[in-house]
Amino acid sequence: MLHDVCPKLLGLAGAFQGRALQELDALQIRQLNDILRGAKTTITHRKTKREFTIIKLTNRPAEEIAFTTAAALQAEIDSTIGQMRANVQMINGRGHAVDSLQDRTSELEEAAQHFKTVGKDHFVKQYYCKKCDAPWARSPEAPHDHETCIRCNAVLVDKGHKMDCPFRWVKQKPL
Protein backbone atom coordinates (compact mmCIF):
# COMPACT_ATOMS: atom_id res chain seq x y z
CA MET A 1 0.00 0.00 0.00
CA LEU A 2 2.93 2.31 0.54
CA HIS A 3 3.51 2.73 -3.22
CA ASP A 4 0.06 4.39 -3.58
CA VAL A 5 0.85 7.16 -1.12
CA CYS A 6 2.01 10.38 -2.70
CA PRO A 7 4.63 12.07 -0.50
CA LYS A 8 3.97 15.55 -1.93
CA LEU A 9 0.41 15.47 -0.56
CA LEU A 10 1.24 14.39 2.97
CA GLY A 11 1.26 18.02 4.04
CA LEU A 12 -2.25 18.51 2.62
CA ALA A 13 -3.81 15.49 4.32
CA GLY A 14 -4.67 17.09 7.64
CA ALA A 15 -3.72 14.65 10.42
CA PHE A 16 -0.70 13.38 8.50
CA GLN A 17 0.92 16.78 8.20
CA GLY A 18 4.66 16.78 8.88
CA ARG A 19 4.98 13.00 9.33
CA ALA A 20 7.38 10.80 7.39
CA LEU A 21 6.05 7.86 5.37
CA GLN A 22 7.98 5.38 7.48
CA GLU A 23 6.13 6.45 10.66
CA LEU A 24 2.67 5.54 9.28
CA ASP A 25 1.09 2.26 10.26
CA ALA A 26 -1.18 0.21 7.96
CA LEU A 27 -4.43 1.86 9.16
CA GLN A 28 -3.04 5.36 8.63
CA ILE A 29 -1.80 4.42 5.16
CA ARG A 30 -5.28 3.08 4.30
CA GLN A 31 -6.88 6.31 5.56
CA LEU A 32 -4.41 8.40 3.60
CA ASN A 33 -5.07 6.39 0.44
CA ASP A 34 -8.82 7.02 0.87
CA ILE A 35 -8.14 10.72 1.21
CA LEU A 36 -5.86 10.76 -1.84
CA ARG A 37 -8.14 8.76 -4.16
CA GLY A 38 -11.04 11.14 -4.64
CA ALA A 39 -10.92 13.84 -2.05
CA LYS A 40 -10.46 17.50 -2.79
CA THR A 41 -8.74 19.96 -0.54
CA THR A 42 -9.89 23.57 -0.47
CA ILE A 43 -7.34 26.15 0.57
CA THR A 44 -8.59 29.65 1.39
CA HIS A 45 -6.13 32.50 0.99
CA ARG A 46 -6.05 34.46 4.25
CA LYS A 47 -6.21 37.96 2.71
CA THR A 48 -8.27 37.57 -0.45
CA LYS A 49 -10.56 34.77 0.81
CA ARG A 50 -10.27 33.16 -2.65
CA GLU A 51 -10.56 29.38 -2.53
CA PHE A 52 -8.21 27.06 -4.40
CA THR A 53 -9.30 23.46 -4.93
CA ILE A 54 -6.56 20.86 -5.19
CA ILE A 55 -7.58 17.41 -6.39
CA LYS A 56 -5.54 14.89 -4.47
CA LEU A 57 -5.44 11.95 -6.86
CA THR A 58 -2.44 10.13 -8.30
CA ASN A 59 -1.90 6.80 -10.02
CA ARG A 60 1.88 6.92 -9.99
CA PRO A 61 3.88 5.20 -7.26
CA ALA A 62 5.64 7.37 -4.73
CA GLU A 63 9.11 6.55 -6.12
CA GLU A 64 8.27 8.20 -9.47
CA ILE A 65 7.13 11.47 -7.96
CA ALA A 66 9.86 14.02 -7.46
CA PHE A 67 9.83 15.78 -4.13
CA THR A 68 10.08 19.13 -5.95
CA THR A 69 6.43 18.89 -7.05
CA ALA A 70 5.31 20.50 -3.79
CA ALA A 71 7.46 23.51 -4.66
CA ALA A 72 5.95 23.55 -8.17
CA LEU A 73 2.46 23.49 -6.68
CA GLN A 74 3.40 26.34 -4.33
CA ALA A 75 4.84 28.31 -7.27
CA GLU A 76 1.58 27.85 -9.20
CA ILE A 77 -0.46 29.09 -6.22
CA ASP A 78 1.96 32.02 -5.78
CA SER A 79 1.63 32.99 -9.45
CA THR A 80 -2.17 32.84 -9.19
CA ILE A 81 -2.06 35.04 -6.09
CA GLY A 82 0.34 37.37 -7.94
CA GLN A 83 -2.13 37.66 -10.83
CA MET A 84 -4.93 38.37 -8.35
CA ARG A 85 -2.82 41.09 -6.69
CA ALA A 86 -2.10 42.64 -10.10
CA ASN A 87 -5.84 42.65 -10.86
CA VAL A 88 -6.60 44.25 -7.49
CA GLN A 89 -3.96 46.94 -8.14
CA MET A 90 -5.42 47.59 -11.60
CA ILE A 91 -8.92 47.93 -10.11
CA ASN A 92 -7.58 50.23 -7.38
CA GLY A 93 -5.87 52.34 -10.07
CA ARG A 94 -9.16 52.70 -11.91
CA GLY A 95 -10.82 53.65 -8.63
CA HIS A 96 -8.24 56.41 -8.08
CA ALA A 97 -8.88 57.67 -11.63
CA VAL A 98 -12.61 57.81 -10.93
CA ASP A 99 -11.96 59.56 -7.60
CA SER A 100 -9.88 62.21 -9.37
CA LEU A 101 -12.83 62.86 -11.70
CA GLN A 102 -15.20 63.27 -8.75
CA ASP A 103 -13.72 66.69 -7.97
CA ARG A 104 -14.24 67.88 -11.54
CA THR A 105 -17.98 67.22 -11.91
CA SER A 106 -18.79 70.78 -12.97
CA GLU A 107 -16.17 70.65 -15.74
CA LEU A 108 -17.48 67.29 -16.94
CA GLU A 109 -21.08 68.50 -16.90
CA GLU A 110 -20.11 71.59 -18.90
CA ALA A 111 -18.25 69.46 -21.45
CA ALA A 112 -21.18 67.03 -21.69
CA GLN A 113 -23.59 69.85 -22.55
CA HIS A 114 -21.94 70.16 -25.96
CA PHE A 115 -22.57 66.52 -26.96
CA LYS A 116 -25.56 64.22 -27.18
CA THR A 117 -26.21 60.78 -28.63
CA VAL A 118 -29.37 59.67 -30.42
CA GLY A 119 -29.27 56.01 -31.36
CA LYS A 120 -25.84 55.46 -32.86
CA ASP A 121 -25.46 59.06 -34.08
CA HIS A 122 -23.47 61.62 -32.13
CA PHE A 123 -24.45 65.26 -32.23
CA VAL A 124 -22.36 68.24 -31.22
CA LYS A 125 -23.70 71.62 -30.12
CA GLN A 126 -22.62 74.19 -32.71
CA TYR A 127 -22.85 77.89 -31.87
CA TYR A 128 -23.70 80.50 -34.50
CA CYS A 129 -22.85 84.18 -34.72
CA LYS A 130 -25.84 86.43 -33.96
CA LYS A 131 -24.84 88.87 -36.68
CA CYS A 132 -24.21 86.65 -39.74
CA ASP A 133 -25.55 83.23 -38.61
CA ALA A 134 -22.20 81.60 -39.42
CA PRO A 135 -20.98 78.67 -37.31
CA TRP A 136 -18.98 80.08 -34.43
CA ALA A 137 -15.23 79.83 -34.85
CA ARG A 138 -12.42 81.94 -33.49
CA SER A 139 -10.61 84.02 -36.06
CA PRO A 140 -6.87 83.27 -36.18
CA GLU A 141 -6.15 87.02 -36.43
CA ALA A 142 -8.04 87.78 -33.21
CA PRO A 143 -5.98 88.94 -30.24
CA HIS A 144 -5.95 86.77 -27.15
CA ASP A 145 -8.16 89.05 -25.06
CA HIS A 146 -11.16 88.76 -27.39
CA GLU A 147 -12.44 86.54 -30.18
CA THR A 148 -13.98 87.49 -33.52
CA CYS A 149 -16.34 85.72 -35.90
CA ILE A 150 -14.44 84.09 -38.74
CA ARG A 151 -16.92 85.34 -41.38
CA CYS A 152 -18.04 88.85 -40.36
CA ASN A 153 -15.29 89.79 -37.86
CA ALA A 154 -17.89 90.63 -35.21
CA VAL A 155 -16.30 90.65 -31.77
CA LEU A 156 -17.36 87.74 -29.62
CA VAL A 157 -16.39 89.05 -26.22
CA ASP A 158 -16.09 85.94 -24.06
CA LYS A 159 -17.69 82.62 -23.27
CA GLY A 160 -20.74 84.42 -21.92
CA HIS A 161 -21.42 85.78 -25.39
CA LYS A 162 -21.11 82.31 -26.90
CA MET A 163 -23.62 81.00 -24.38
CA ASP A 164 -26.09 83.68 -25.51
CA CYS A 165 -25.59 82.73 -29.18
CA PRO A 166 -28.21 80.55 -30.80
CA PHE A 167 -27.02 76.98 -31.31
CA ARG A 168 -28.08 73.94 -33.29
CA TRP A 169 -27.30 70.28 -32.87
CA VAL A 170 -25.07 69.26 -35.80
CA LYS A 171 -24.45 65.60 -36.59
CA GLN A 172 -20.85 64.75 -35.83
CA LYS A 173 -18.88 63.04 -38.58
CA PRO A 174 -17.66 59.54 -37.66
CA LEU A 175 -13.96 59.29 -36.87
C-alpha positions as MATLAB code, in Angstrom:
seq = 'MLHDVCPKLLGLAGAFQGRALQELDALQIRQLNDILRGAKTTITHRKTKREFTIIKLTNRPAEEIAFTTAAALQAEIDSTIGQMRANVQMINGRGHAVDSLQDRTSELEEAAQHFKTVGKDHFVKQYYCKKCDAPWARSPEAPHDHETCIRCNAVLVDKGHKMDCPFRWVKQKPL';
ca = [
       0.000    0.000    0.000;
       2.928    2.305    0.541;
       3.507    2.727   -3.216;
       0.064    4.393   -3.583;
       0.849    7.160   -1.118;
       2.014   10.378   -2.703;
       4.630   12.067   -0.505;
       3.970   15.551   -1.927;
       0.411   15.475   -0.557;
       1.241   14.387    2.972;
       1.264   18.023    4.041;
      -2.254   18.513    2.625;
      -3.808   15.491    4.322;
      -4.674   17.090    7.637;
      -3.725   14.652   10.416;
      -0.704   13.378    8.495;
       0.924   16.783    8.200;
       4.657   16.778    8.878;
       4.984   13.005    9.327;
       7.378   10.798    7.393;
       6.049    7.856    5.374;
       7.985    5.381    7.485;
       6.125    6.454   10.655;
       2.675    5.545    9.283;
       1.086    2.261   10.263;
      -1.180    0.206    7.960;
      -4.429    1.861    9.156;
      -3.039    5.362    8.628;
      -1.804    4.420    5.157;
      -5.282    3.082    4.296;
      -6.881    6.307    5.562;
      -4.412    8.401    3.601;
      -5.067    6.388    0.439;
      -8.816    7.020    0.867;
      -8.140   10.723    1.213;
      -5.864   10.758   -1.839;
      -8.144    8.758   -4.162;
     -11.040   11.138   -4.640;
     -10.923   13.838   -2.048;
     -10.464   17.502   -2.790;
      -8.738   19.965   -0.538;
      -9.891   23.567   -0.470;
      -7.342   26.152    0.572;
      -8.587   29.652    1.387;
      -6.126   32.504    0.991;
      -6.046   34.458    4.251;
      -6.214   37.959    2.710;
      -8.266   37.568   -0.453;
     -10.560   34.772    0.807;
     -10.270   33.158   -2.647;
     -10.563   29.375   -2.529;
      -8.208   27.063   -4.396;
      -9.303   23.464   -4.933;
      -6.561   20.862   -5.187;
      -7.579   17.411   -6.388;
      -5.537   14.893   -4.468;
      -5.442   11.953   -6.856;
      -2.440   10.134   -8.301;
      -1.905    6.797  -10.022;
       1.878    6.922   -9.988;
       3.881    5.196   -7.260;
       5.645    7.372   -4.727;
       9.108    6.546   -6.118;
       8.266    8.202   -9.475;
       7.126   11.473   -7.959;
       9.860   14.021   -7.465;
       9.830   15.779   -4.129;
      10.083   19.132   -5.950;
       6.434   18.893   -7.049;
       5.309   20.502   -3.787;
       7.456   23.510   -4.661;
       5.950   23.551   -8.167;
       2.458   23.495   -6.676;
       3.396   26.342   -4.332;
       4.841   28.305   -7.275;
       1.584   27.850   -9.197;
      -0.457   29.092   -6.224;
       1.955   32.022   -5.778;
       1.629   32.986   -9.453;
      -2.173   32.843   -9.190;
      -2.056   35.038   -6.087;
       0.337   37.366   -7.942;
      -2.133   37.662  -10.826;
      -4.927   38.373   -8.349;
      -2.823   41.091   -6.690;
      -2.099   42.636  -10.101;
      -5.838   42.650  -10.864;
      -6.600   44.249   -7.493;
      -3.963   46.942   -8.142;
      -5.422   47.589  -11.597;
      -8.921   47.932  -10.113;
      -7.581   50.232   -7.380;
      -5.872   52.344  -10.066;
      -9.156   52.701  -11.907;
     -10.817   53.649   -8.630;
      -8.241   56.412   -8.084;
      -8.877   57.673  -11.633;
     -12.611   57.806  -10.929;
     -11.956   59.556   -7.603;
      -9.883   62.212   -9.372;
     -12.827   62.862  -11.704;
     -15.202   63.272   -8.750;
     -13.718   66.687   -7.974;
     -14.241   67.880  -11.541;
     -17.977   67.220  -11.911;
     -18.790   70.783  -12.972;
     -16.166   70.646  -15.743;
     -17.477   67.286  -16.935;
     -21.081   68.501  -16.903;
     -20.108   71.586  -18.902;
     -18.248   69.459  -21.452;
     -21.178   67.026  -21.693;
     -23.591   69.855  -22.551;
     -21.943   70.159  -25.959;
     -22.565   66.521  -26.964;
     -25.559   64.219  -27.181;
     -26.213   60.776  -28.634;
     -29.370   59.668  -30.418;
     -29.272   56.011  -31.364;
     -25.838   55.461  -32.862;
     -25.462   59.056  -34.077;
     -23.467   61.621  -32.126;
     -24.449   65.262  -32.228;
     -22.363   68.236  -31.224;
     -23.696   71.617  -30.125;
     -22.615   74.185  -32.706;
     -22.853   77.888  -31.867;
     -23.701   80.502  -34.496;
     -22.850   84.183  -34.722;
     -25.837   86.432  -33.958;
     -24.835   88.874  -36.683;
     -24.212   86.648  -39.735;
     -25.550   83.232  -38.610;
     -22.204   81.598  -39.424;
     -20.984   78.672  -37.311;
     -18.984   80.081  -34.432;
     -15.230   79.829  -34.849;
     -12.417   81.936  -33.486;
     -10.609   84.015  -36.064;
      -6.872   83.274  -36.181;
      -6.147   87.015  -36.426;
      -8.042   87.778  -33.212;
      -5.978   88.944  -30.239;
      -5.948   86.769  -27.146;
      -8.164   89.045  -25.061;
     -11.159   88.761  -27.390;
     -12.445   86.545  -30.178;
     -13.977   87.492  -33.519;
     -16.344   85.716  -35.901;
     -14.443   84.089  -38.742;
     -16.920   85.343  -41.379;
     -18.045   88.847  -40.361;
     -15.292   89.791  -37.863;
     -17.892   90.629  -35.212;
     -16.304   90.646  -31.774;
     -17.361   87.736  -29.617;
     -16.394   89.048  -26.220;
     -16.087   85.941  -24.062;
     -17.691   82.624  -23.267;
     -20.743   84.422  -21.921;
     -21.417   85.783  -25.387;
     -21.113   82.314  -26.903;
     -23.619   81.000  -24.378;
     -26.087   83.679  -25.511;
     -25.593   82.730  -29.176;
     -28.213   80.546  -30.803;
     -27.025   76.983  -31.308;
     -28.084   73.941  -33.291;
     -27.299   70.285  -32.874;
     -25.069   69.261  -35.798;
     -24.452   65.597  -36.593;
     -20.848   64.754  -35.833;
     -18.877   63.037  -38.579;
     -17.659   59.541  -37.660;
     -13.959   59.294  -36.873;
];
